[in-house]
Structures are given as structure tokens and as C-alpha cells.
Amino acid sequence: MGYLRTLRNYFRTPKARHDLKDFARAALIIFSTAIIIFILVRRWAA
């Protein structure tokens, strides 16, 4: 339970908001790149 309390307190800090924004940006870039590669491979293989 202490772990959850620590996470909750961390997510209330400005650093956590910055980290979450960076994580979301990185996830979007990775997901977009994977989709583009998937589309290119499908067209190349077809």
C-alpha cells in the first residue's frame, strides 16, 4: 500500500507531469513509426 501512496504523491509533482508528457510523446512516436513500417511492409509484400 505504501508503494501506491508513493506513486500517487509522485504523480502530483511537476516532474511527474513532465515525465508523463515525455512518455506519451515517445509512445506516440513509436506507435506511429510501427504503423508506417507495417503499412510499407504490407505494400511491399503484396
LOKOLTOR-971056 format. One record per atom (N, C-alpha, C): residue number from 1; residue in three letters; atom name; x, y, z. Coordinates in nm, 2 decimals, padded with zeros to 4 digits, always signed. Layout:
% LOKOLTOR-971056
<vexmi doro="NUM" marmar="ala" zami="CA" c1="X" c2="Y" c3="Z"/>
...
END
This chain:
% LOKOLTOR-971056
<vexmi doro="1" marmar="met" zami="N" c1="+00.08" c2="-00.12" c3="+00.00"/>
<vexmi doro="1" marmar="met" zami="CA" c1="+00.00" c2="+00.00" c3="+00.00"/>
<vexmi doro="1" marmar="met" zami="C" c1="+00.09" c2="+00.13" c3="+00.00"/>
<vexmi doro="2" marmar="gly" zami="N" c1="+00.20" c2="+00.12" c3="+00.06"/>
<vexmi doro="2" marmar="gly" zami="CA" c1="+00.29" c2="+00.23" c3="+00.06"/>
<vexmi doro="2" marmar="gly" zami="C" c1="+00.34" c2="+00.27" c3="-00.07"/>
<vexmi doro="3" marmar="tyr" zami="N" c1="+00.36" c2="+00.16" c3="-00.16"/>
<vexmi doro="3" marmar="tyr" zami="CA" c1="+00.40" c2="+00.19" c3="-00.30"/>
<vexmi doro="3" marmar="tyr" zami="C" c1="+00.30" c2="+00.27" c3="-00.37"/>
<vexmi doro="4" marmar="leu" zami="N" c1="+00.17" c2="+00.24" c3="-00.36"/>
<vexmi doro="4" marmar="leu" zami="CA" c1="+00.07" c2="+00.31" c3="-00.42"/>
<vexmi doro="4" marmar="leu" zami="C" c1="+00.06" c2="+00.46" c3="-00.38"/>
<vexmi doro="5" marmar="arg" zami="N" c1="+00.08" c2="+00.48" c3="-00.25"/>
<vexmi doro="5" marmar="arg" zami="CA" c1="+00.08" c2="+00.61" c3="-00.19"/>
<vexmi doro="5" marmar="arg" zami="C" c1="+00.20" c2="+00.69" c3="-00.25"/>
<vexmi doro="6" marmar="thr" zami="N" c1="+00.31" c2="+00.63" c3="-00.26"/>
<vexmi doro="6" marmar="thr" zami="CA" c1="+00.43" c2="+00.69" c3="-00.31"/>
<vexmi doro="6" marmar="thr" zami="C" c1="+00.41" c2="+00.73" c3="-00.46"/>
<vexmi doro="7" marmar="leu" zami="N" c1="+00.35" c2="+00.64" c3="-00.54"/>
<vexmi doro="7" marmar="leu" zami="CA" c1="+00.32" c2="+00.67" c3="-00.68"/>
<vexmi doro="7" marmar="leu" zami="C" c1="+00.22" c2="+00.79" c3="-00.69"/>
<vexmi doro="8" marmar="arg" zami="N" c1="+00.12" c2="+00.79" c3="-00.60"/>
<vexmi doro="8" marmar="arg" zami="CA" c1="+00.02" c2="+00.89" c3="-00.60"/>
<vexmi doro="8" marmar="arg" zami="C" c1="+00.08" c2="+01.03" c3="-00.57"/>
<vexmi doro="9" marmar="asn" zami="N" c1="+00.17" c2="+01.03" c3="-00.47"/>
<vexmi doro="9" marmar="asn" zami="CA" c1="+00.24" c2="+01.15" c3="-00.44"/>
<vexmi doro="9" marmar="asn" zami="C" c1="+00.33" c2="+01.20" c3="-00.55"/>
<vexmi doro="10" marmar="tyr" zami="N" c1="+00.40" c2="+01.10" c3="-00.62"/>
<vexmi doro="10" marmar="tyr" zami="CA" c1="+00.49" c2="+01.14" c3="-00.73"/>
<vexmi doro="10" marmar="tyr" zami="C" c1="+00.41" c2="+01.20" c3="-00.84"/>
<vexmi doro="11" marmar="phe" zami="N" c1="+00.29" c2="+01.14" c3="-00.88"/>
<vexmi doro="11" marmar="phe" zami="CA" c1="+00.22" c2="+01.19" c3="-00.99"/>
<vexmi doro="11" marmar="phe" zami="C" c1="+00.16" c2="+01.33" c3="-00.97"/>
<vexmi doro="12" marmar="arg" zami="N" c1="+00.16" c2="+01.38" c3="-00.84"/>
<vexmi doro="12" marmar="arg" zami="CA" c1="+00.12" c2="+01.51" c3="-00.81"/>
<vexmi doro="12" marmar="arg" zami="C" c1="+00.23" c2="+01.62" c3="-00.83"/>
<vexmi doro="13" marmar="thr" zami="N" c1="+00.35" c2="+01.58" c3="-00.86"/>
<vexmi doro="13" marmar="thr" zami="CA" c1="+00.46" c2="+01.67" c3="-00.87"/>
<vexmi doro="13" marmar="thr" zami="C" c1="+00.47" c2="+01.72" c3="-01.02"/>
<vexmi doro="14" marmar="pro" zami="N" c1="+00.54" c2="+01.84" c3="-01.03"/>
<vexmi doro="14" marmar="pro" zami="CA" c1="+00.56" c2="+01.89" c3="-01.17"/>
<vexmi doro="14" marmar="pro" zami="C" c1="+00.65" c2="+01.80" c3="-01.25"/>
<vexmi doro="15" marmar="lys" zami="N" c1="+00.75" c2="+01.73" c3="-01.19"/>
<vexmi doro="15" marmar="lys" zami="CA" c1="+00.84" c2="+01.64" c3="-01.26"/>
<vexmi doro="15" marmar="lys" zami="C" c1="+00.76" c2="+01.53" c3="-01.32"/>
<vexmi doro="16" marmar="ala" zami="N" c1="+00.66" c2="+01.48" c3="-01.25"/>
<vexmi doro="16" marmar="ala" zami="CA" c1="+00.58" c2="+01.36" c3="-01.30"/>
<vexmi doro="16" marmar="ala" zami="C" c1="+00.50" c2="+01.41" c3="-01.42"/>
<vexmi doro="17" marmar="arg" zami="N" c1="+00.44" c2="+01.52" c3="-01.41"/>
<vexmi doro="17" marmar="arg" zami="CA" c1="+00.37" c2="+01.57" c3="-01.53"/>
<vexmi doro="17" marmar="arg" zami="C" c1="+00.46" c2="+01.58" c3="-01.65"/>
<vexmi doro="18" marmar="his" zami="N" c1="+00.58" c2="+01.63" c3="-01.63"/>
<vexmi doro="18" marmar="his" zami="CA" c1="+00.68" c2="+01.64" c3="-01.74"/>
<vexmi doro="18" marmar="his" zami="C" c1="+00.71" c2="+01.50" c3="-01.79"/>
<vexmi doro="19" marmar="asp" zami="N" c1="+00.74" c2="+01.41" c3="-01.70"/>
<vexmi doro="19" marmar="asp" zami="CA" c1="+00.77" c2="+01.27" c3="-01.74"/>
<vexmi doro="19" marmar="asp" zami="C" c1="+00.66" c2="+01.21" c3="-01.81"/>
<vexmi doro="20" marmar="leu" zami="N" c1="+00.54" c2="+01.22" c3="-01.77"/>
<vexmi doro="20" marmar="leu" zami="CA" c1="+00.42" c2="+01.16" c3="-01.84"/>
<vexmi doro="20" marmar="leu" zami="C" c1="+00.41" c2="+01.22" c3="-01.98"/>
<vexmi doro="21" marmar="lys" zami="N" c1="+00.43" c2="+01.35" c3="-01.99"/>
<vexmi doro="21" marmar="lys" zami="CA" c1="+00.42" c2="+01.41" c3="-02.12"/>
<vexmi doro="21" marmar="lys" zami="C" c1="+00.53" c2="+01.36" c3="-02.22"/>
<vexmi doro="22" marmar="asp" zami="N" c1="+00.65" c2="+01.34" c3="-02.16"/>
<vexmi doro="22" marmar="asp" zami="CA" c1="+00.76" c2="+01.28" c3="-02.24"/>
<vexmi doro="22" marmar="asp" zami="C" c1="+00.72" c2="+01.14" c3="-02.28"/>
<vexmi doro="23" marmar="phe" zami="N" c1="+00.67" c2="+01.06" c3="-02.19"/>
<vexmi doro="23" marmar="phe" zami="CA" c1="+00.64" c2="+00.92" c3="-02.21"/>
<vexmi doro="23" marmar="phe" zami="C" c1="+00.53" c2="+00.91" c3="-02.32"/>
<vexmi doro="24" marmar="ala" zami="N" c1="+00.43" c2="+01.00" c3="-02.31"/>
<vexmi doro="24" marmar="ala" zami="CA" c1="+00.32" c2="+01.00" c3="-02.41"/>
<vexmi doro="24" marmar="ala" zami="C" c1="+00.37" c2="+01.04" c3="-02.55"/>
<vexmi doro="25" marmar="arg" zami="N" c1="+00.46" c2="+01.13" c3="-02.56"/>
<vexmi doro="25" marmar="arg" zami="CA" c1="+00.52" c2="+01.17" c3="-02.68"/>
<vexmi doro="25" marmar="arg" zami="C" c1="+00.60" c2="+01.06" c3="-02.74"/>
<vexmi doro="26" marmar="ala" zami="N" c1="+00.68" c2="+00.99" c3="-02.66"/>
<vexmi doro="26" marmar="ala" zami="CA" c1="+00.76" c2="+00.88" c3="-02.71"/>
<vexmi doro="26" marmar="ala" zami="C" c1="+00.67" c2="+00.76" c3="-02.75"/>
<vexmi doro="27" marmar="ala" zami="N" c1="+00.57" c2="+00.73" c3="-02.68"/>
<vexmi doro="27" marmar="ala" zami="CA" c1="+00.48" c2="+00.63" c3="-02.72"/>
<vexmi doro="27" marmar="ala" zami="C" c1="+00.41" c2="+00.66" c3="-02.85"/>
<vexmi doro="28" marmar="leu" zami="N" c1="+00.37" c2="+00.78" c3="-02.87"/>
<vexmi doro="28" marmar="leu" zami="CA" c1="+00.31" c2="+00.82" c3="-03.00"/>
<vexmi doro="28" marmar="leu" zami="C" c1="+00.41" c2="+00.81" c3="-03.11"/>
<vexmi doro="29" marmar="ile" zami="N" c1="+00.53" c2="+00.85" c3="-03.09"/>
<vexmi doro="29" marmar="ile" zami="CA" c1="+00.63" c2="+00.84" c3="-03.20"/>
<vexmi doro="29" marmar="ile" zami="C" c1="+00.66" c2="+00.69" c3="-03.23"/>
<vexmi doro="30" marmar="ile" zami="N" c1="+00.67" c2="+00.60" c3="-03.13"/>
<vexmi doro="30" marmar="ile" zami="CA" c1="+00.70" c2="+00.46" c3="-03.15"/>
<vexmi doro="30" marmar="ile" zami="C" c1="+00.58" c2="+00.40" c3="-03.22"/>
<vexmi doro="31" marmar="phe" zami="N" c1="+00.46" c2="+00.43" c3="-03.18"/>
<vexmi doro="31" marmar="phe" zami="CA" c1="+00.34" c2="+00.37" c3="-03.24"/>
<vexmi doro="31" marmar="phe" zami="C" c1="+00.32" c2="+00.42" c3="-03.38"/>
<vexmi doro="32" marmar="ser" zami="N" c1="+00.35" c2="+00.54" c3="-03.41"/>
<vexmi doro="32" marmar="ser" zami="CA" c1="+00.34" c2="+00.60" c3="-03.55"/>
<vexmi doro="32" marmar="ser" zami="C" c1="+00.44" c2="+00.53" c3="-03.64"/>
<vexmi doro="33" marmar="thr" zami="N" c1="+00.56" c2="+00.51" c3="-03.59"/>
<vexmi doro="33" marmar="thr" zami="CA" c1="+00.67" c2="+00.45" c3="-03.67"/>
<vexmi doro="33" marmar="thr" zami="C" c1="+00.63" c2="+00.31" c3="-03.70"/>
<vexmi doro="34" marmar="ala" zami="N" c1="+00.58" c2="+00.23" c3="-03.60"/>
<vexmi doro="34" marmar="ala" zami="CA" c1="+00.54" c2="+00.10" c3="-03.62"/>
<vexmi doro="34" marmar="ala" zami="C" c1="+00.43" c2="+00.08" c3="-03.72"/>
<vexmi doro="35" marmar="ile" zami="N" c1="+00.33" c2="+00.17" c3="-03.72"/>
<vexmi doro="35" marmar="ile" zami="CA" c1="+00.22" c2="+00.17" c3="-03.82"/>
<vexmi doro="35" marmar="ile" zami="C" c1="+00.28" c2="+00.20" c3="-03.96"/>
<vexmi doro="36" marmar="ile" zami="N" c1="+00.37" c2="+00.30" c3="-03.97"/>
<vexmi doro="36" marmar="ile" zami="CA" c1="+00.42" c2="+00.33" c3="-04.10"/>
<vexmi doro="36" marmar="ile" zami="C" c1="+00.50" c2="+00.21" c3="-04.16"/>
<vexmi doro="37" marmar="ile" zami="N" c1="+00.58" c2="+00.15" c3="-04.07"/>
<vexmi doro="37" marmar="ile" zami="CA" c1="+00.66" c2="+00.03" c3="-04.12"/>
<vexmi doro="37" marmar="ile" zami="C" c1="+00.57" c2="-00.08" c3="-04.16"/>
<vexmi doro="38" marmar="phe" zami="N" c1="+00.46" c2="-00.11" c3="-04.08"/>
<vexmi doro="38" marmar="phe" zami="CA" c1="+00.37" c2="-00.21" c3="-04.11"/>
<vexmi doro="38" marmar="phe" zami="C" c1="+00.30" c2="-00.19" c3="-04.24"/>
<vexmi doro="39" marmar="ile" zami="N" c1="+00.26" c2="-00.06" c3="-04.27"/>
<vexmi doro="39" marmar="ile" zami="CA" c1="+00.20" c2="-00.03" c3="-04.40"/>
<vexmi doro="39" marmar="ile" zami="C" c1="+00.30" c2="-00.05" c3="-04.51"/>
<vexmi doro="40" marmar="leu" zami="N" c1="+00.42" c2="-00.01" c3="-04.50"/>
<vexmi doro="40" marmar="leu" zami="CA" c1="+00.52" c2="-00.02" c3="-04.60"/>
<vexmi doro="40" marmar="leu" zami="C" c1="+00.55" c2="-00.17" c3="-04.63"/>
<vexmi doro="41" marmar="val" zami="N" c1="+00.56" c2="-00.25" c3="-04.53"/>
<vexmi doro="41" marmar="val" zami="CA" c1="+00.59" c2="-00.39" c3="-04.54"/>
<vexmi doro="41" marmar="val" zami="C" c1="+00.47" c2="-00.46" c3="-04.61"/>
<vexmi doro="42" marmar="arg" zami="N" c1="+00.35" c2="-00.43" c3="-04.57"/>
<vexmi doro="42" marmar="arg" zami="CA" c1="+00.23" c2="-00.49" c3="-04.64"/>
<vexmi doro="42" marmar="arg" zami="C" c1="+00.23" c2="-00.46" c3="-04.79"/>
<vexmi doro="43" marmar="arg" zami="N" c1="+00.26" c2="-00.33" c3="-04.82"/>
<vexmi doro="43" marmar="arg" zami="CA" c1="+00.25" c2="-00.29" c3="-04.96"/>
<vexmi doro="43" marmar="arg" zami="C" c1="+00.37" c2="-00.36" c3="-05.04"/>
<vexmi doro="44" marmar="trp" zami="N" c1="+00.48" c2="-00.37" c3="-04.98"/>
<vexmi doro="44" marmar="trp" zami="CA" c1="+00.60" c2="-00.43" c3="-05.04"/>
<vexmi doro="44" marmar="trp" zami="C" c1="+00.58" c2="-00.58" c3="-05.06"/>
<vexmi doro="45" marmar="ala" zami="N" c1="+00.52" c2="-00.65" c3="-04.97"/>
<vexmi doro="45" marmar="ala" zami="CA" c1="+00.50" c2="-00.79" c3="-04.97"/>
<vexmi doro="45" marmar="ala" zami="C" c1="+00.38" c2="-00.83" c3="-05.06"/>
<vexmi doro="46" marmar="ala" zami="N" c1="+00.29" c2="-00.74" c3="-05.09"/>
<vexmi doro="46" marmar="ala" zami="CA" c1="+00.17" c2="-00.77" c3="-05.16"/>
<vexmi doro="46" marmar="ala" zami="C" c1="+00.19" c2="-00.77" c3="-05.31"/>
END
